[in-house]
Amino acid sequence: MANISQVVRRLRRERQQVQQQLQRIDEALAALGSSSNGSSRTMSAAGRRRISLARKARWAKQMTAKCVGRLLSLKLVEFYLTKSEGDKCMIRKFGTG
């Protein structure tokens, strides 16, 4: 029986040491901030700007293709495209005021 009580005491001592180690690890993680699992990523302003500019370029490419397609469907050779506030694509004739 003495042997079993020594084993139990040793196991309790080891458990206490492991608990202390875990507490130190928890404190270190708390000092570092939130966990780094990747779920709370934020985007930098430069990254948002790059994405915004790329999106605007894709939109402009689509709108240009749409307007050129409209011109080609109307078979208007002497026309050009201008930007307008109300319309995405205005068609104006060369040489007119």
C-alpha positions in Angstrom: 0.0 0.0 0.0 2.9 2.4 0.7 4.0 2.0 -2.9 0.6 3.0 -4.3 0.4 6.1 -2.0 3.8 7.2 -3.3 2.6 6.8 -6.9 -0.5 8.8 -6.2 1.6 11.6 -4.5 4.0 11.6 -7.5 1.1 11.8 -9.9 -0.5 14.7 -8.0 2.8 16.5 -8.0 3.2 16.1 -11.8 -0.4 17.2 -12.3 0.4 20.4 -10.3 3.5 21.1 -12.4 1.6 20.6 -15.6 -1.2 22.9 -14.4 1.4 25.6 -13.6 3.0 25.1 -17.1 -0.4 25.5 -18.7 -1.1 28.6 -16.7 2.2 30.1 -17.9 1.3 29.2 -21.5 -2.2 30.8 -21.1 -0.6 34.0 -19.8 1.9 34.1 -22.6 -1.0 33.7 -25.2 -3.0 36.4 -23.5 0.0 38.8 -23.6 0.4 38.2 -27.3 -3.3 38.9 -28.0 -5.8 36.9 -29.9 -5.0 33.5 -31.3 -3.5 33.5 -34.7 -5.9 31.1 -36.4 -6.4 33.5 -39.3 -10.1 34.2 -38.7 -9.6 37.9 -37.8 -7.5 39.1 -40.7 -7.9 42.7 -41.7 -7.0 44.2 -45.0 -4.6 47.1 -45.3 -5.6 50.3 -47.0 -3.2 49.7 -49.8 -4.7 46.3 -50.4 -8.2 47.7 -50.5 -7.0 50.4 -52.9 -5.5 47.8 -55.3 -8.7 45.7 -55.3 -10.8 48.9 -55.8 -8.6 50.0 -58.8 -8.7 46.5 -60.3 -12.5 46.4 -60.0 -12.8 49.8 -61.6 -10.6 48.7 -64.4 -12.7 45.6 -65.0 -15.8 47.7 -65.0 -14.3 50.3 -67.4 -13.3 47.4 -69.8 -16.8 46.0 -69.7 -18.4 49.3 -70.3 -16.1 50.1 -73.2 -16.7 46.8 -74.8 -20.5 47.3 -74.3 -20.3 50.8 -75.9 -18.1 49.7 -78.8 -20.5 46.8 -79.3 -23.4 49.3 -79.5 -21.4 51.3 -82.0 -20.6 48.3 -84.1 -24.2 47.2 -84.1 -25.4 50.6 -85.3 -22.5 50.6 -87.9 -21.5 54.1 -86.8 -18.0 54.7 -87.9 -17.8 58.4 -87.3 -18.8 58.4 -83.7 -16.8 58.4 -80.5 -17.6 57.6 -76.9 -17.8 60.2 -74.1 -18.5 59.8 -70.4 -21.6 61.3 -69.0 -23.0 61.6 -65.5 -26.4 60.1 -66.3 -25.5 57.6 -69.0 -22.8 55.0 -68.9 -22.0 55.5 -72.6 -23.0 58.4 -74.7 -22.5 58.3 -78.5 -21.8 61.7 -80.1 -21.1 62.5 -83.7 -17.8 64.0 -84.7 -17.9 67.6 -85.8 -21.2 68.4 -84.0 -21.4 70.9 -81.2 
